[in-house]
């Protein structure tokens, strides 16, 4: 799971290896009781590459890119080449 962010004139990537799990059912708040809220795609995740606390301390947004497979080493190598800080 990856998030690219700009900080001033530099970039950072927040990277985590995760395991996806079926999300729990929920009702989005703010809708009238007679209106069916839209279905919003979601995924419950388990952080595998570090502690949950470390992940939360570096969280930059609710929007992250998720790809199947373990691509951490490739992303870390790319960050090194492009001089991008990689938080993992």
N, CA, C and O atoms as a DFTB+ gen file, in Angstrom:
352 C
 N C O
     1  1       0.864      -1.144       0.000
     2  2       0.000       0.000       0.000
     3  2       0.919       1.217       0.000
     4  3       1.858       1.296       0.792
     5  1       0.641       2.167      -0.896
     6  2       1.565       3.264      -1.132
     7  2       0.844       4.595      -1.233
     8  3      -0.265       4.672      -1.761
     9  1       1.479       5.641      -0.726
    10  2       0.968       6.999      -0.864
    11  2       2.143       7.911      -1.193
    12  3       3.095       8.008      -0.419
    13  1       2.077       8.583      -2.351
    14  2       3.056       9.595      -2.733
    15  2       2.522      10.942      -2.283
    16  3       1.365      11.276      -2.537
    17  1       3.372      11.719      -1.611
    18  2       2.949      13.036      -1.149
    19  2       4.043      14.061      -1.415
    20  3       5.230      13.733      -1.414
    21  1       3.640      15.279      -1.638
    22  2       4.626      16.353      -1.796
    23  2       4.703      17.126      -0.486
    24  3       3.692      17.420       0.152
    25  1       5.928      17.442      -0.113
    26  2       6.183      18.215       1.093
    27  2       7.124      19.337       0.669
    28  3       8.325      19.127       0.500
    29  1       6.560      20.529       0.501
    30  2       7.364      21.631      -0.026
    31  2       7.759      21.321      -1.459
    32  3       6.898      21.085      -2.308
    33  1       9.047      21.320      -1.729
    34  2       9.532      21.006      -3.082
    35  2      10.115      19.595      -3.177
    36  3      10.852      19.288      -4.115
    37  1       9.791      18.748      -2.219
    38  2      10.278      17.366      -2.215
    39  2       9.092      16.406      -2.164
    40  3       7.959      16.800      -1.890
    41  1       9.387      15.142      -2.435
    42  2       8.375      14.094      -2.373
    43  2       8.734      13.067      -1.320
    44  3       9.906      12.854      -1.007
    45  1       7.695      12.430      -0.774
    46  2       7.842      11.312       0.159
    47  2       6.911      10.208      -0.308
    48  3       5.856      10.472      -0.883
    49  1       7.310       8.971      -0.056
    50  2       6.424       7.831      -0.287
    51  2       6.252       7.097       1.035
    52  3       7.224       6.761       1.712
    53  1       4.997       6.857       1.382
    54  2       4.678       6.047       2.556
    55  2       4.300       4.665       2.033
    56  3       3.388       4.536       1.216
    57  1       4.984       3.656       2.492
    58  2       4.895       2.312       1.935
    59  2       4.644       1.305       3.045
    60  3       5.276       1.351       4.100
    61  1       3.709       0.392       2.793
    62  2       3.430      -0.661       3.775
    63  2       3.018      -1.942       3.064
    64  3       2.280      -1.905       2.078
    65  1       3.491      -3.055       3.561
    66  2       3.043      -4.361       3.087
    67  2       1.806      -4.709       3.900
    68  3       1.831      -4.660       5.130
    69  1       0.720      -5.062       3.212
    70  2      -0.547      -5.319       3.895
    71  2      -1.137      -6.658       3.482
    72  3      -0.721      -7.272       2.499
    73  1      -2.106      -7.084       4.254
    74  2      -2.964      -8.211       3.892
    75  2      -4.384      -7.674       3.880
    76  3      -4.862      -7.139       4.880
    77  1      -5.058      -7.817       2.739
    78  2      -6.428      -7.333       2.626
    79  2      -7.405      -8.322       3.232
    80  3      -7.250      -9.536       3.100
    81  1      -8.404      -7.788       3.891
    82  2      -9.449      -8.612       4.504
    83  2     -10.809      -8.065       4.077
    84  3     -10.939      -6.886       3.748
    85  1     -11.795      -8.913       4.085
    86  2     -13.142      -8.478       3.737
    87  2     -13.596      -7.425       4.754
    88  3     -13.534      -7.660       5.961
    89  1     -14.052      -6.265       4.268
    90  2     -14.457      -5.213       5.208
    91  2     -15.765      -5.544       5.920
    92  3     -16.592      -6.300       5.410
    93  1     -15.934      -4.975       7.085
    94  2     -17.192      -5.136       7.809
    95  2     -18.242      -4.241       7.152
    96  3     -17.898      -3.257       6.497
    97  1     -19.502      -4.575       7.321
    98  2     -20.580      -3.759       6.755
    99  2     -20.813      -2.553       7.656
   100  3     -20.792      -2.648       8.883
   101  1     -21.033      -1.437       7.014
   102  2     -21.298      -0.224       7.771
   103  2     -22.252       0.665       6.994
   104  3     -22.419       0.520       5.783
   105  1     -22.862       1.572       7.701
   106  2     -23.744       2.553       7.075
   107  2     -23.062       3.906       7.218
   108  3     -22.748       4.344       8.325
   109  1     -22.837       4.563       6.083
   110  2     -22.195       5.870       6.094
   111  2     -23.087       6.877       6.805
   112  3     -24.292       6.919       6.556
   113  1     -22.520       7.675       7.674
   114  2     -23.272       8.672       8.443
   115  2     -23.671       9.849       7.564
   116  3     -23.036      10.125       6.547
   117  1     -24.729      10.536       7.969
   118  2     -25.114      11.766       7.301
   119  2     -26.234      11.630       6.288
   120  3     -26.619      12.621       5.668
   121  1     -26.768      10.428       6.104
   122  2     -27.846      10.218       5.148
   123  2     -29.167      10.123       5.898
   124  3     -29.236       9.577       6.999
   125  1     -30.210      10.662       5.286
   126  2     -31.540      10.552       5.867
   127  2     -31.922       9.077       5.948
   128  3     -31.477       8.276       5.126
   129  1     -32.736       8.718       6.921
   130  2     -33.091       7.311       7.129
   131  2     -33.899       6.724       5.974
   132  3     -33.914       5.507       5.795
   133  1     -34.569       7.563       5.191
   134  2     -35.359       7.059       4.060
   135  2     -34.557       6.996       2.759
   136  3     -35.107       6.668       1.708
   137  1     -33.260       7.309       2.826
   138  2     -32.393       7.290       1.645
   139  2     -31.364       6.174       1.809
   140  3     -30.744       6.050       2.865
   141  1     -31.183       5.365       0.770
   142  2     -30.146       4.329       0.799
   143  2     -28.809       4.979       0.443
   144  3     -28.667       5.525      -0.651
   145  1     -27.823       4.931       1.352
   146  2     -26.536       5.565       1.060
   147  2     -25.808       4.821      -0.066
   148  3     -26.040       3.630      -0.275
   149  1     -24.937       5.516      -0.781
   150  2     -24.195       4.855      -1.853
   151  2     -23.224       3.817      -1.293
   152  3     -22.788       3.916      -0.147
   153  1     -22.900       2.843      -2.098
   154  2     -21.921       1.822      -1.717
   155  2     -20.527       2.379      -1.994
   156  3     -20.186       2.666      -3.142
   157  1     -19.742       2.526      -0.965
   158  2     -18.397       3.064      -1.094
   159  2     -17.411       1.903      -0.979
   160  3     -17.412       1.200       0.031
   161  1     -16.561       1.687      -2.002
   162  2     -15.616       0.577      -1.924
   163  2     -14.642       0.780      -0.762
   164  3     -14.151       1.884      -0.527
   165  1     -14.383      -0.285      -0.059
   166  2     -13.456      -0.213       1.066
   167  2     -12.778      -1.566       1.239
   168  3     -13.196      -2.566       0.656
   169  1     -11.737      -1.579       2.040
   170  2     -10.995      -2.798       2.307
   171  2     -10.405      -2.705       3.700
   172  3      -9.729      -1.729       4.028
   173  1     -10.651      -3.695       4.504
   174  2      -9.992      -3.759       5.804
   175  2      -8.597      -4.330       5.566
   176  3      -8.441      -5.293       4.815
   177  1      -7.585      -3.742       6.198
   178  2      -6.213      -4.197       5.971
   179  2      -5.517      -4.517       7.285
   180  3      -5.820      -3.944       8.332
   181  1      -4.584      -5.444       7.197
   182  2      -3.695      -5.773       8.308
   183  2      -2.299      -5.362       7.866
   184  3      -1.830      -5.806       6.819
   185  1      -1.626      -4.520       8.649
   186  2      -0.276      -4.063       8.321
   187  2       0.707      -5.171       8.665
   188  3       0.744      -5.638       9.803
   189  1       1.506      -5.595       7.687
   190  2       2.464      -6.679       7.894
   191  2       3.906      -6.192       8.005
   192  3       4.732      -6.846       8.642
   193  1       4.217      -5.048       7.389
   194  2       5.613      -4.628       7.270
   195  2       6.134      -3.841       8.466
   196  3       7.344      -3.646       8.578
   197  1       5.272      -3.386       9.354
   198  2       5.710      -2.627      10.514
   199  2       4.589      -2.665      11.541
   200  3       3.601      -3.379      11.365
   201  1       4.741      -1.905      12.603
   202  2       3.684      -1.873      13.609
   203  2       2.568      -0.933      13.158
   204  3       2.800      -0.016      12.370
   205  1       1.377      -1.161      13.654
   206  2       0.255      -0.298      13.348
   207  2       0.547       1.123      13.812
   208  3       0.206       2.079      13.116
   209  1       1.171       1.279      14.976
   210  2       1.496       2.606      15.501
   211  2       2.430       3.354      14.547
   212  3       2.213       4.533      14.268
   213  1       3.463       2.679      14.048
   214  2       4.389       3.303      13.086
   215  2       3.640       3.731      11.834
   216  3       3.863       4.825      11.317
   217  1       2.760       2.880      11.350
   218  2       1.975       3.205      10.164
   219  2       1.105       4.438      10.415
   220  3       1.091       5.359       9.599
   221  1       0.387       4.463      11.524
   222  2      -0.513       5.576      11.830
   223  2       0.236       6.881      12.050
   224  3      -0.273       7.947      11.705
   225  1       1.437       6.817      12.617
   226  2       2.233       8.028      12.837
   227  2       2.656       8.673      11.515
   228  3       2.944       9.869      11.474
   229  1       2.694       7.888      10.437
   230  2       3.136       8.396       9.138
   231  2       2.006       8.503       8.119
   232  3       2.256       8.794       6.949
   233  1       0.786       8.275       8.541
   234  2      -0.377       8.344       7.663
   235  2      -0.518       9.759       7.109
   236  3      -0.472      10.734       7.860
   237  1      -0.691       9.867       5.784
   238  2      -0.782      11.205       5.186
   239  2      -2.149      11.494       4.571
   240  3      -2.426      12.645       4.234
   241  1      -2.999      10.507       4.416
   242  2      -4.294      10.703       3.780
   243  2      -5.099       9.422       3.922
   244  3      -4.573       8.389       4.335
   245  1      -6.381       9.498       3.575
   246  2      -7.180       8.279       3.546
   247  2      -7.104       7.595       2.182
   248  3      -7.679       6.521       2.006
   249  1      -6.417       8.184       1.227
   250  2      -6.329       7.625      -0.126
   251  2      -4.938       7.038      -0.372
   252  3      -3.944       7.764      -0.413
   253  1      -4.882       5.722      -0.535
   254  2      -3.630       5.024      -0.805
   255  2      -3.813       4.124      -2.028
   256  3      -4.930       3.710      -2.339
   257  1      -2.733       3.831      -2.704
   258  2      -2.741       2.930      -3.849
   259  2      -2.437       1.522      -3.354
   260  3      -1.466       1.312      -2.628
   261  1      -3.256       0.567      -3.744
   262  2      -3.052      -0.830      -3.356
   263  2      -2.857      -1.659      -4.606
   264  3      -3.667      -1.597      -5.531
   265  1      -1.786      -2.438      -4.637
   266  2      -1.524      -3.334      -5.761
   267  2      -1.294      -4.743      -5.227
   268  3      -0.735      -4.904      -4.142
   269  1      -1.714      -5.766      -5.970
   270  2      -1.458      -7.136      -5.514
   271  2       0.025      -7.471      -5.615
   272  3       0.711      -7.036      -6.540
   273  1       0.501      -8.237      -4.668
   274  2       1.904      -8.658      -4.673
   275  2       2.754      -7.783      -3.765
   276  3       2.314      -6.739      -3.284
   277  1       3.978      -8.234      -3.544
   278  2       4.931      -7.509      -2.704
   279  2       5.918      -6.768      -3.602
   280  3       6.783      -7.387      -4.223
   281  1       5.789      -5.445      -3.671
   282  2       6.649      -4.622      -4.517
   283  2       7.513      -3.673      -3.689
   284  3       8.043      -2.694      -4.215
   285  1       7.652      -3.957      -2.412
   286  2       8.352      -3.034      -1.517
   287  2       9.790      -2.789      -1.931
   288  3      10.219      -1.637      -1.995
   289  1      10.537      -3.828      -2.211
   290  2      11.954      -3.636      -2.569
   291  2      12.105      -2.812      -3.843
   292  3      13.007      -1.979      -3.934
   293  1      11.236      -3.032      -4.827
   294  2      11.291      -2.265      -6.072
   295  2      10.995      -0.792      -5.815
   296  3      11.667       0.080      -6.366
   297  1      10.002      -0.509      -4.989
   298  2       9.651       0.877      -4.683
   299  2      10.767       1.534      -3.876
   300  3      11.107       2.690      -4.128
   301  1      11.335       0.826      -2.924
   302  2      12.452       1.352      -2.127
   303  2      13.636       1.654      -3.036
   304  3      14.267       2.701      -2.889
   305  1      13.952       0.766      -3.969
   306  2      15.048       1.002      -4.923
   307  2      14.761       2.223      -5.797
   308  3      15.645       3.051      -6.014
   309  1      13.527       2.337      -6.299
   310  2      13.158       3.479      -7.135
   311  2      13.278       4.785      -6.349
   312  3      13.777       5.781      -6.873
   313  1      12.826       4.785      -5.103
   314  2      12.947       5.980      -4.268
   315  2      14.408       6.382      -4.094
   316  3      14.735       7.569      -4.113
   317  1      15.277       5.405      -3.926
   318  2      16.708       5.678      -3.788
   319  2      17.263       6.323      -5.056
   320  3      18.029       7.285      -4.984
   321  1      16.880       5.800      -6.198
   322  2      17.347       6.338      -7.479
   323  2      16.836       7.767      -7.699
   324  3      17.575       8.630      -8.174
   325  1      15.563       8.009      -7.349
   326  2      14.940       9.309      -7.590
   327  2      15.108      10.291      -6.422
   328  3      14.583      11.403      -6.460
   329  1      15.831       9.878      -5.405
   330  2      16.054      10.711      -4.219
   331  2      14.736      11.133      -3.564
   332  3      14.543      12.303      -3.234
   333  1      13.841      10.172      -3.384
   334  2      12.562      10.381      -2.721
   335  2      12.619       9.680      -1.366
   336  3      12.996       8.511      -1.280
   337  1      12.247      10.392      -0.321
   338  2      12.216       9.776       1.013
   339  2      11.162       8.684       1.018
   340  3      10.027       8.897       0.590
   341  1      11.548       7.508       1.508
   342  2      10.633       6.375       1.575
   343  2      10.429       5.982       3.030
   344  3      11.363       5.556       3.709
   345  1       9.206       6.128       3.493
   346  2       8.857       5.764       4.872
   347  2       8.210       4.389       4.816
   348  3       7.151       4.220       4.212
   349  1       8.846       3.405       5.446
   350  2       8.311       2.047       5.424
   351  2       8.549       1.346       6.731
   352  3       8.162       0.188       6.890
